[in-house]
Each structure stands twice: as structure tokens, then as C-alpha cells.
Amino acid sequence: MKKLFGTDGIRSVAGQHPLDTPTVHAIGLALAHSLARITPSPRILLGMDTRESSAWIAATLTAGIISAGVGAAVESAGVITTPAVAFLARAHGFAAGVVISASHNPWQDNGIKLFGPDGFKLPDATELAIEDEIFHQLATSKAIPELSTPPPVNDADRAEYVQFLLAAVPGLSLDNRRIVIDCANGAASPVAPQLFAGLGGEVIITHASPNGRNINQDCGALYPAIVAAEVVAQKASIGITFDGDADRALFADEHGNVVNGDAVLLLAARDLQTRGLLQNPTIVATTMSNMGLEAALKRSGIAMLRAPVGDKYVLEQMLATGAALGGEQSGHIIFSGRSTTGDGLLTALLVLDIIHRSGKSLAELLADLKVFPQVIVNVKVREKKPLESIPAVAAAILAAEQALADSGRVVIRYSGTEALARVMIEAESEPLMRLHADTIANAIRTELGI
């Protein structure tokens, strides 16, 4: 079982294990050694989000890579989105792409995500092998790591990524619509203004002034109600909001209603089906996706498979089944053949293109989507002990499952990126939903809470 890598790389409070200086240096060493076994003198592309810790983590990681003594070279794309690094790594034959980001987490956190030369996130087995060497390096090395300066930033990388995105939607027009874009003071901040300029509409960019500590702070995909309110205030047609590394996007319709990833999956699935581009026809969602999405897809003759939470697991099931579309309620959407990971900016353009071609508003396109009442309660935990091994928690979960039966769903899991237990209850009866969610959350809080 992996100890450092979660569902989306290595993530923690910056400066604390495993993102302390010795461990980050060891990660660089282990990565370089791992790549050199396959590619002599491997080239590694490095990108980051806007957190104040990203620069020193980049310097420490670079020092570890160079000191491995395998002829590895590091090139920097600077502040750029996670999917941009995946795209550039694949397009230019890098041995790996590395992103320093903690995505939607607060500014105090950071993380390290790894992509292979094919642009896909590394398989669990590869991450486990890198972990083994990291622990070996920490156990055997007594030297204090020396920092190095991150390599010069190649500004052409960002421009190339923007051109790639625009080429994915030839003929896209905003049709003189006014749209609001929330960049979460994150990696989309330098990219979105360049991307959306010249598309024939009025673009209002918000939260695009990062200061190292305001990433995801009361903005972005964690707070979609913010962009929704701005859409109403500005009398705009649509709102788009990204998370810190812009690998996901959420939306708001012209009435100020939040449109999540489930709704985007429905919108995109129907569009692909209409154009004969939806294989099987099947899409991949996750255990967190609403039963209302499943019902709406079924009415359109589209099947829905459920993968574990995490876009890498969605992608694994897409590749295994040949599905052309997959994603998460949180806004990670993957379009097979267009991207190798969730890409918020690409999703935004494709949704705008569907609206443009349909001549309808976002609200009109989703008018028949009726979601089941759903609540997610996050409980901070001190350890991630198997929940089924805790009698009080297991009893509360069983009681909820029996009470809801065919009229709801119970999904209890630990976050793969934070010290949280997530309690998700979905039911036709909202009072019953909230009762069982609170009962299970309180049981976890009593047994494992901080």
C-alpha cells in the first residue's frame, strides 16, 4: 500500500513531511533514477501553481533530480495549469512532467503530481516503486540537500498550450455573450485572459491576482456560488470557475444556478451521442455522481459506469471500456482523444462550443436534469482506520443502507488528498438523508475526529 502518493500525487502542508526539504530532495532523486532506467539522460518538464511555497519546492526537487547523476535535465514552464504540463510532456517527448500544486487545497498545502511521457498520470505500481526508493534515500543519505535555482521559464510553453486549446474548438464564438471567469487566483490566472480574448464576446475575469496566499480563498471551484452571484450581478450569460491548478471547472447558468460536473457530463454525453461520437454508448462517472444523472442518461439511451473517486481511476475505466467521456461531480471531465487528464480550460471551451452550436442557453440545455437531494459531510480525522472495523461507524452505515434501500445511496470514503472522511448520502427524502448523514458523521467524529 502506498504511503506517500494519494489519488492525486503527494500532498501535505508545505514544509512538513512529506513536503519537507529532505523528502522533496529524495523525491527528485528517486524520480530521476526511475526515469533513467527507461530513458538515458531524461528530460523533465516542471510546472507549478501560484502558492508561495511552489518556488522553493521546485528548487529542491530540481536539486534532487540533478544530483542523481544520471544526466537528467529540468525545463520549466513556470506558472501553468496541470493539464498543460501533461499536454506539453507528451507533445515534446519529455520523460516526465511534474506539477507542483495542491489543486483545491488552501495555500499552506502543496503537492507533487507526476505524469509519464504519454501525458497520463503514473500507474499505482510505478508510484509505489518510486516510494520505495524515496524511503531508501531518506534512510541512507546523511547530507543536507543543497538548493538550486529553478531553470529559466520557457514562456513559449503557455502560448503553445493556448493554441492547442483553441485548435480543439475551431469556429468557437461567444456570440457576443457576456461571460464571467473565476481563476481562483491560481494557475489559470495567466492563461485564461490569453485564451478567451478574441472569441467575440465580453469576458469578465475575476480572482486572477495571485499573491501566493490567496489561491482558492473564497473563490474558484470550491466556492461556485461566488461566480454564480457575479453572473447575476453582471447580467451575464454564463459563469466559469476553476480550481487552483485548473484541472477542473464548474459553471453557473444565466439564472445564477451552479452547474456541477454531473450536469456537464450529461451535456457533453448528449452532444457526443448526437454527433455519433459516443462509443457503446457509455460514459464513466464515479461513486459520488448523482442518481439523477444516471436517470437522465438512461432516458437518452446512455449507460453510466461508476469508478472510484479520482480522475486517474475514471480514466483507467475509460481506457478499459473504450468510453469517450468520463468525469467527476467535482468538475474533472476527461474527453478521450482530446486530453489525458481532467482539463478545466478545455472543458470550458467545449461547453461554450455546445452552447454556440445549439443556440440555447445552459439552463435550457439542462432543463430536464432532476437531481436527488444529496449531502456531503466532511469530517476531519486523525487517522484513516478502516471504517468497517469500527463497530459504531459500521452500524450507522448499515442502518442507513437498510433504511434507504432502493431509494438512495450511501457512499463513505476517505479523501485521497486530505485528512478527511467524506460522508455522502443521497435519497428521495431530504430529512432522512440529513438524519443518516449526521448520524454517520457524528459516529466518525466520535471515534476518529480531531
RODO-2510 file (C-alpha; in nm, 4 decimals, decimal comma):
residues 450
     n   res          X          Y          Z
     1     m     0,0000     0,0000     0,0000
     2     k     0,1283     0,3485    -0,0926
     3     k     0,2266     0,5755     0,1952
     4     l     0,3159     0,8992     0,0157
     5     f     0,1086     0,9070    -0,3026
     6     g    -0,2646     0,9662    -0,2722
     7     t    -0,5230     0,9744    -0,5514
     8     d    -0,3579     1,2845    -0,6970
     9     g     0,0130     1,2759    -0,6179
    10     i     0,1936     1,3597    -0,2959
    11     r     0,0251     1,6316    -0,0930
    12     s     0,0643     1,7863     0,2538
    13     v     0,1357     2,1108     0,4348
    14     a     0,4387     2,2680     0,2647
    15     g     0,7475     2,2297     0,4812
    16     q     0,6107     1,9295     0,6670
    17     h     0,6725     1,5641     0,5780
    18     p     0,6494     1,4550     0,3023
    19     l     0,6989     1,8056     0,1633
    20     d     0,9933     1,8909     0,3883
    21     t     1,3266     1,9698     0,2232
    22     p     1,4948     1,6258     0,2675
    23     t     1,1923     1,4358     0,1361
    24     v     1,1346     1,6646    -0,1624
    25     h     1,5049     1,6265    -0,2492
    26     a     1,4691     1,2473    -0,2195
    27     i     1,1632     1,2572    -0,4460
    28     g     1,3763     1,4284    -0,7112
    29     l     1,6498     1,1665    -0,6763
    30     a     1,4045     0,8773    -0,6909
    31     l     1,2234     1,0195    -0,9926
    32     a     1,5467     1,0727    -1,1859
    33     h     1,6719     0,7218    -1,1090
    34     s     1,3362     0,5711    -1,2066
    35     l     1,3279     0,7554    -1,5394
    36     a     1,6930     0,6811    -1,6205
    37     r     1,6199     0,3080    -1,6142
    38     i     1,3993     0,3645    -1,9190
    39     t     1,5345     0,6805    -2,0858
    40     p     1,9042     0,7793    -2,0814
    41     s     1,9614     1,1396    -1,9674
    42     p     1,5894     1,2010    -1,9132
    43     r     1,4356     1,5449    -1,9745
    44     i     1,1771     1,6514    -1,7190
    45     l     0,9227     1,9317    -1,7577
    46     l     0,8314     2,1259    -1,4444
    47     g     0,5230     2,3433    -1,3884
    48     m     0,3633     2,4943    -1,0789
    49     d     0,0690     2,6849    -0,9401
    50     t     0,0786     3,0187    -0,7559
    51     r     0,1460     2,9152    -0,3939
    52     e     0,4346     3,0896    -0,2212
    53     s     0,5929     2,7521    -0,1416
    54     s     0,5997     2,6385    -0,5056
    55     a     0,9295     2,8124    -0,5852
    56     w     1,1366     2,6513    -0,3089
    57     i     0,9806     2,3126    -0,3712
    58     a     1,0730     2,3497    -0,7400
    59     a     1,4305     2,4406    -0,6439
    60     t     1,4633     2,1484    -0,4026
    61     l     1,3117     1,8985    -0,6442
    62     t     1,5397     2,0223    -0,9234
    63     a     1,8424     1,9830    -0,6960
    64     g     1,7452     1,6228    -0,6239
    65     i     1,6942     1,5440    -0,9921
    66     i     2,0299     1,6930    -1,0953
    67     s     2,2226     1,5356    -0,8073
    68     a     2,1037     1,1895    -0,9085
    69     g     2,3985     1,1814    -1,1501
    70     v     2,2071     1,0294    -1,4419
    71     g     2,2362     1,3260    -1,6768
    72     a     1,8797     1,4403    -1,6126
    73     a     1,7761     1,7890    -1,7235
    74     v     1,4891     2,0004    -1,5942
    75     e     1,2961     2,2531    -1,8031
    76     s     1,0405     2,4908    -1,6509
    77     a     0,7068     2,6083    -1,7869
    78     g     0,6639     2,8344    -1,4828
    79     v     0,3130     2,9015    -1,3527
    80     i     0,0895     2,6882    -1,5703
    81     t    -0,2033     2,4511    -1,5351
    82     t    -0,1713     2,0822    -1,4544
    83     p    -0,3226     1,9630    -1,7858
    84     a    -0,0869     2,1952    -1,9730
    85     v     0,2108     2,0060    -1,8275
    86     a     0,0520     1,6749    -1,9277
    87     f     0,0000     1,8048    -2,2823
    88     l     0,3489     1,9530    -2,3177
    89     a     0,5213     1,6440    -2,1748
    90     r     0,3522     1,4312    -2,4388
    91     a     0,3946     1,6787    -2,7245
    92     h     0,7681     1,7283    -2,6736
    93     g     0,8850     1,3847    -2,5686
    94     f     0,9725     1,4643    -2,2070
    95     a     1,0456     1,1597    -1,9929
    96     a     0,8077     1,3021    -1,7329
    97     g     0,6023     1,6050    -1,6427
    98     v     0,5967     1,7302    -1,2840
    99     v     0,3411     1,9704    -1,1401
   100     i     0,3900     2,1412    -0,8056
   101     s     0,0365     2,2066    -0,6870
   102     a    -0,2164     2,1117    -0,4210
   103     s    -0,5091     2,1773    -0,6543
   104     h    -0,8102     2,2907    -0,4490
   105     n    -0,6342     2,2803    -0,1104
   106     p    -0,5574     2,6001     0,0868
   107     w    -0,2371     2,7945     0,0220
   108     q    -0,0496     2,6358     0,3131
   109     d    -0,0584     2,2992     0,1366
   110     n     0,1282     2,1934    -0,1719
   111     g     0,1878     1,8797    -0,3701
   112     i     0,3816     1,6981    -0,6415
   113     k     0,1985     1,5333    -0,9319
   114     l     0,3768     1,3154    -1,1850
   115     f     0,2914     1,2452    -1,5488
   116     g     0,4587     0,9975    -1,7812
   117     p     0,5840     1,0705    -2,1348
   118     d     0,2404     0,9721    -2,2667
   119     g     0,0750     1,2526    -2,0687
   120     f    -0,1032     1,0142    -1,8322
   121     k    -0,0658     1,0080    -1,4559
   122     l     0,1703     0,7361    -1,3395
   123     p     0,0230     0,3934    -1,2580
   124     d    -0,0022     0,2965    -0,8910
   125     a     0,2731     0,0350    -0,9329
   126     t     0,5176     0,2967    -1,0644
   127     e     0,4340     0,5345    -0,7805
   128     l     0,4903     0,2534    -0,5314
   129     a     0,8335     0,1771    -0,6795
   130     i     0,9305     0,5463    -0,6589
   131     e     0,8115     0,5500    -0,2964
   132     d     1,0398     0,2595    -0,2108
   133     e     1,3424     0,4492    -0,3404
   134     i     1,2377     0,7689    -0,1629
   135     f     1,2384     0,5852     0,1693
   136     h     1,5726     0,4245     0,0801
   137     q     1,7263     0,7646     0,0034
   138     l     1,5968     0,9114     0,3296
   139     a     1,7349     0,6183     0,5276
   140     t     2,0821     0,6205     0,3715
   141     s     2,1572     0,9857     0,2946
   142     k     2,3034     1,1995     0,5731
   143     a     2,3868     1,5047     0,3630
   144     i     2,1843     1,8235     0,3917
   145     p     2,0358     1,8889     0,0464
   146     e     2,1683     2,1935    -0,1341
   147     l     1,9143     2,4092    -0,3109
   148     s     1,9476     2,5052    -0,6726
   149     t     1,7800     2,7748    -0,8737
   150     p     1,4855     2,6524    -1,0827
   151     p     1,5639     2,6593    -1,4553
   152     p     1,4568     2,9614    -1,6639
   153     v     1,0906     2,9662    -1,7595
   154     n     1,0031     2,8939    -2,1209
   155     d     0,7198     3,1396    -2,1933
   156     a     0,6510     2,9686    -2,5262
   157     d     0,5026     2,6705    -2,3392
   158     r     0,1986     2,8687    -2,2254
   159     a     0,1381     3,0091    -2,5738
   160     e     0,1612     2,6618    -2,7278
   161     y    -0,0902     2,5247    -2,4800
   162     v    -0,3350     2,8071    -2,5585
   163     q    -0,3071     2,7319    -2,9305
   164     f    -0,3719     2,3631    -2,8610
   165     l    -0,6909     2,4519    -2,6732
   166     l    -0,8186     2,6863    -2,9424
   167     a    -0,7499     2,4260    -3,2117
   168     a    -0,9758     2,1842    -3,0232
   169     v    -1,2798     2,4067    -3,0909
   170     p    -1,2389     2,5575    -3,4384
   171     g    -1,5006     2,8195    -3,5131
   172     l    -1,5917     2,8769    -3,1478
   173     s    -1,7710     3,2042    -3,0860
   174     l    -1,9146     3,3558    -2,7695
   175     d    -2,1860     3,5080    -2,9890
   176     n    -2,1459     3,8433    -2,8164
   177     r    -2,2368     3,6857    -2,4828
   178     r    -2,1044     3,8254    -2,1584
   179     i    -1,9267     3,5598    -1,9526
   180     v    -1,7643     3,5672    -1,6100
   181     i    -1,4495     3,3646    -1,5404
   182     d    -1,3117     3,2968    -1,1898
   183     c    -0,9448     3,1894    -1,1974
   184     a    -0,9247     3,1054    -0,8233
   185     n    -0,6050     3,3179    -0,8023
   186     g    -0,4365     3,0043    -0,9291
   187     a    -0,2653     2,8606    -1,2340
   188     a    -0,5406     2,9732    -1,4727
   189     s    -0,4690     3,3392    -1,3881
   190     p    -0,2046     3,3976    -1,6596
   191     v    -0,3654     3,1581    -1,9083
   192     a    -0,7393     3,2351    -1,9144
   193     p    -0,7134     3,6018    -2,0233
   194     q    -0,4977     3,4978    -2,3179
   195     l    -0,7251     3,2047    -2,4057
   196     f    -1,0601     3,3829    -2,4020
   197     a    -0,9510     3,7021    -2,5750
   198     g    -1,0865     3,7464    -2,9256
   199     l    -1,3717     3,4953    -2,9106
   200     g    -1,6368     3,7514    -2,9912
   201     g    -1,7843     3,8263    -2,6518
   202     e    -1,7340     4,0258    -2,3342
   203     v    -1,5152     3,8382    -2,0874
   204     i    -1,5025     3,9452    -1,7235
   205     i    -1,2032     3,7894    -1,5477
   206     t    -1,2139     3,7671    -1,1668
   207     h    -0,9757     3,6361    -0,8992
   208     a    -0,6736     3,6461    -1,1277
   209     s    -0,4360     3,8380    -0,8980
   210     p    -0,2426     3,5703    -0,7067
   211     n    -0,0231     3,6787    -0,4161
   212     g     0,0988     3,3357    -0,3034
   213     r    -0,1592     3,3056    -0,0272
   214     n    -0,4971     3,3771    -0,1870
   215     i    -0,5245     3,0710    -0,4107
   216     n    -0,8723     2,9125    -0,3644
   217     q    -0,9508     3,1676    -0,0912
   218     d    -1,3246     3,2391    -0,1099
   219     c    -1,3142     3,1894    -0,4863
   220     g    -1,2778     2,9275    -0,7556
   221     a    -1,4378     2,5852    -0,7903
   222     l    -1,4544     2,5365    -0,4130
   223     y    -1,6939     2,8308    -0,3963
   224     p    -1,9014     2,8148    -0,7169
   225     a    -2,1711     3,0340    -0,5617
   226     i    -1,9269     3,3250    -0,5966
   227     v    -1,9167     3,3134    -0,9755
   228     a    -2,2895     3,2354    -0,9826
   229     a    -2,3647     3,5558    -0,7911
   230     e    -2,1357     3,7514    -1,0218
   231     v    -2,3232     3,6195    -1,3260
   232     v    -2,6455     3,7632    -1,1838
   233     a    -2,4790     4,0919    -1,0850
   234     q    -2,3225     4,1365    -1,4281
   235     k    -2,6321     4,0126    -1,6159
   236     a    -2,4036     3,7610    -1,7840
   237     s    -2,4950     3,4517    -1,9850
   238     i    -2,2670     3,2037    -1,8119
   239     g    -2,0038     3,1764    -1,5394
   240     i    -1,6972     2,9502    -1,5356
   241     t    -1,4858     2,8792    -1,2287
   242     f    -1,1616     2,6811    -1,1989
   243     d    -0,9702     2,5279    -0,9090
   244     g    -0,6107     2,6137    -0,8161
   245     d    -0,4415     2,4126    -1,0908
   246     a    -0,7317     2,4392    -1,3388
   247     d    -0,7753     2,0682    -1,3983
   248     r    -1,1442     2,1075    -1,3264
   249     a    -1,4203     2,3556    -1,3987
   250     l    -1,7678     2,4274    -1,2683
   251     f    -2,0260     2,6575    -1,4240
   252     a    -2,3191     2,8850    -1,3477
   253     d    -2,6168     2,9359    -1,5786
   254     e    -2,7761     3,2692    -1,6655
   255     h    -3,0074     3,2458    -1,3632
   256     g    -2,7207     3,2067    -1,1185
   257     n    -2,7671     2,8325    -1,0666
   258     v    -2,4487     2,6310    -1,0094
   259     v    -2,3836     2,3654    -1,2756
   260     n    -2,1567     2,0863    -1,1496
   261     g    -1,9621     1,8110    -1,3195
   262     d    -2,2591     1,5743    -1,3332
   263     a    -2,4523     1,8275    -1,5422
   264     v    -2,1513     1,8810    -1,7695
   265     l    -2,1275     1,5050    -1,8244
   266     l    -2,4931     1,4959    -1,9293
   267     l    -2,4489     1,7939    -2,1601
   268     a    -2,1363     1,6525    -2,3228
   269     a    -2,2688     1,2954    -2,3472
   270     r    -2,5796     1,4051    -2,5328
   271     d    -2,3785     1,6232    -2,7678
   272     l    -2,1358     1,3404    -2,8469
   273     q    -2,4258     1,0999    -2,8969
   274     t    -2,5982     1,3389    -3,1384
   275     r    -2,2810     1,3605    -3,3446
   276     g    -2,2216     0,9849    -3,3416
   277     l    -1,9087     1,0136    -3,1271
   278     l    -2,0209     0,8304    -2,8122
   279     q    -1,8969     0,4733    -2,8199
   280     n    -2,1085     0,1895    -2,6769
   281     p    -2,2925     0,4386    -2,5805
   282     t    -2,1431     0,4593    -2,2309
   283     i    -1,9775     0,7171    -2,0072
   284     v    -1,7771     0,6782    -1,6860
   285     a    -1,8665     0,8714    -1,3700
   286     t    -1,7787     0,7995    -1,0054
   287     t    -1,9419     0,6718    -0,6899
   288     m    -2,0200     1,0338    -0,5981
   289     s    -2,2241     1,1127    -0,9102
   290     n    -2,5939     1,1753    -0,8507
   291     m    -2,8630     0,9202    -0,9310
   292     g    -3,0369     1,1983    -1,1232
   293     l    -2,7529     1,1965    -1,3768
   294     e    -2,7869     0,8217    -1,4196
   295     a    -3,1626     0,8559    -1,4764
   296     a    -3,1240     1,1393    -1,7305
   297     l    -2,8601     0,9470    -1,9237
   298     k    -3,0799     0,6383    -1,9262
   299     r    -3,3635     0,8407    -2,0804
   300     s    -3,1223     0,9277    -2,3611
   301     g    -3,0169     0,5650    -2,4043
   302     i    -2,6741     0,6170    -2,2454
   303     a    -2,5287     0,3832    -1,9821
   304     m    -2,3215     0,5094    -1,6892
   305     l    -2,0381     0,3167    -1,5230
   306     r    -1,9059     0,4180    -1,1794
   307     a    -1,5345     0,4311    -1,0987
   308     p    -1,3666     0,5087    -0,7652
   309     v    -1,3198     0,8794    -0,6941
   310     g    -1,0127     1,0266    -0,8642
   311     d    -0,9800     1,1245    -1,2285
   312     k    -0,6969     0,8750    -1,2808
   313     y    -0,9387     0,5953    -1,1899
   314     v    -1,2068     0,7397    -1,4172
   315     l    -0,9515     0,7393    -1,6973
   316     e    -0,8468     0,3805    -1,6241
   317     q    -1,2074     0,2648    -1,6669
   318     m    -1,2484     0,4777    -1,9801
   319     l    -0,9446     0,3122    -2,1368
   320     a    -1,0629    -0,0334    -2,0316
   321     t    -1,4128     0,0116    -2,1770
   322     g    -1,3451     0,2432    -2,4698
   323     a    -1,5686     0,5163    -2,3267
   324     a    -1,5278     0,8539    -2,4961
   325     l    -1,6266     1,0588    -2,1923
   326     g    -1,5793     1,0412    -1,8181
   327     g    -1,5588     1,2656    -1,5176
   328     e    -1,6419     1,3624    -1,1646
   329     q    -1,9113     1,5682    -0,9987
   330     s    -1,6335     1,7997    -0,8777
   331     g    -1,5638     1,9121    -1,2351
   332     h    -1,2832     1,6855    -1,3579
   333     i    -1,4006     1,5988    -1,7092
   334     i    -1,1981     1,3821    -1,9490
   335     f    -1,2644     1,3741    -2,3225
   336     s    -1,0974     1,0695    -2,4724
   337     g    -0,8682     1,1565    -2,7620
   338     r    -0,8515     1,5219    -2,6576
   339     s    -0,6862     1,5062    -2,3158
   340     t    -0,5084     1,2598    -2,0901
   341     t    -0,6346     1,4137    -1,7664
   342     g    -0,9047     1,6485    -1,6445
   343     d    -0,8673     1,9912    -1,8086
   344     g    -1,0858     2,2750    -1,6823
   345     l    -0,9984     2,5151    -1,9636
   346     l    -1,0674     2,2564    -2,2339
   347     t    -1,3965     2,1665    -2,0647
   348     a    -1,4938     2,5336    -2,0578
   349     l    -1,4299     2,5756    -2,4307
   350     l    -1,6184     2,2583    -2,5211
   351     v    -1,9206     2,3602    -2,3112
   352     l    -1,9189     2,7049    -2,4735
   353     d    -1,8986     2,5351    -2,8138
   354     i    -2,2028     2,3187    -2,7354
   355     i    -2,3955     2,6320    -2,6371
   356     h    -2,2800     2,8095    -2,9540
   357     r    -2,3821     2,5249    -3,1855
   358     s    -2,7150     2,4619    -3,0117
   359     g    -2,8284     2,8236    -2,9983
   360     k    -2,9648     2,7503    -2,6493
   361     s    -2,8656     2,8710    -2,3052
   362     l    -2,7001     2,6472    -2,0480
   363     a    -3,0194     2,6387    -1,8413
   364     e    -3,2256     2,5334    -2,1430
   365     l    -2,9856     2,2524    -2,2299
   366     l    -3,0098     2,1073    -1,8772
   367     a    -3,3775     2,1735    -1,8081
   368     d    -3,4693     1,8051    -1,7668
   369     l    -3,1920     1,7146    -1,5199
   370     k    -3,3592     1,6426    -1,1863
   371     v    -3,1106     1,5608    -0,9123
   372     f    -3,1782     1,3603    -0,5997
   373     p    -3,1203     1,5512    -0,2744
   374     q    -2,7567     1,4878    -0,1844
   375     v    -2,5416     1,5957     0,1074
   376     i    -2,1681     1,5553     0,1628
   377     v    -2,0341     1,5965     0,5161
   378     n    -1,6570     1,6220     0,5589
   379     v    -1,5155     1,5053     0,8917
   380     k    -1,1547     1,5839     0,9859
   381     v    -0,9825     1,2684     1,1085
   382     r    -0,6567     1,1968     1,2899
   383     e    -0,6052     0,8636     1,1109
   384     k    -0,7613     0,6684     0,8248
   385     k    -0,8581     0,3497     1,0030
   386     p    -1,0792     0,1075     0,8051
   387     l    -1,4329     0,2236     0,8797
   388     e    -1,5761    -0,1265     0,8728
   389     s    -1,3500    -0,2140     1,1679
   390     i    -1,5150     0,0475     1,3925
   391     p    -1,8399    -0,1022     1,5307
   392     a    -2,0254     0,2256     1,5916
   393     v    -1,9429     0,3579     1,2447
   394     a    -2,0182     0,0285     1,0699
   395     a    -2,3551     0,0078     1,2496
   396     a    -2,4513     0,3620     1,1455
   397     i    -2,3603     0,2901     0,7819
   398     l    -2,5573    -0,0384     0,7796
   399     a    -2,8633     0,1328     0,9280
   400     a    -2,8528     0,3994     0,6550
   401     e    -2,8147     0,1419     0,3778
   402     q    -3,1086    -0,0609     0,5063
   403     a    -3,3324     0,2439     0,5541
   404     l    -3,2638     0,3876     0,2087
   405     a    -3,2554     0,0581     0,0164
   406     d    -3,3532     0,1368    -0,3454
   407     s    -3,4476     0,4982    -0,2724
   408     g    -3,0982     0,6324    -0,2109
   409     r    -2,7245     0,5703    -0,1884
   410     v    -2,4661     0,5709     0,0889
   411     v    -2,1000     0,6363    -0,0002
   412     i    -1,8483     0,6733     0,2807
   413     r    -1,4812     0,7125     0,1936
   414     y    -1,1604     0,8805     0,2963
   415     s    -1,0276     1,1671     0,0876
   416     g    -0,7245     1,0703    -0,1163
   417     t    -0,5709     1,4166    -0,0769
   418     e    -0,6736     1,5402     0,2709
   419     a    -0,7197     1,4070     0,6266
   420     l    -1,0947     1,3838     0,5813
   421     a    -1,3693     1,1248     0,5855
   422     r    -1,6395     1,2099     0,3334
   423     v    -1,9966     1,1079     0,4143
   424     m    -2,2232     1,1220     0,1085
   425     i    -2,5917     1,0394     0,1376
   426     e    -2,8382     1,0616    -0,1488
   427     a    -3,2108     0,9990    -0,1036
   428     e    -3,5574     1,0883    -0,2269
   429     s    -3,6377     1,2024     0,1283
   430     e    -3,4262     1,5018     0,2296
   431     p    -3,4997     1,4731     0,6070
   432     l    -3,3995     1,1051     0,6006
   433     m    -3,0873     1,1922     0,4018
   434     r    -2,9742     1,4508     0,6551
   435     l    -3,0565     1,2275     0,9521
   436     h    -2,8345     0,9445     0,8307
   437     a    -2,5571     1,1778     0,7139
   438     d    -2,5396     1,3418     1,0555
   439     t    -2,5574     1,0074     1,2381
   440     i    -2,2676     0,8578     1,0405
   441     a    -2,0614     1,1787     1,0553
   442     n    -2,1070     1,2009     1,4325
   443     a    -2,0008     0,8375     1,4741
   444     i    -1,6820     0,9003     1,2737
   445     r    -1,6194     1,2242     1,4632
   446     t    -1,6515     1,0459     1,7973
   447     e    -1,4180     0,7621     1,7015
   448     l    -1,1611     0,9338     1,4775
   449     g    -1,2210     1,3085     1,4904
   450     i    -0,9535     1,5644     1,5681
***
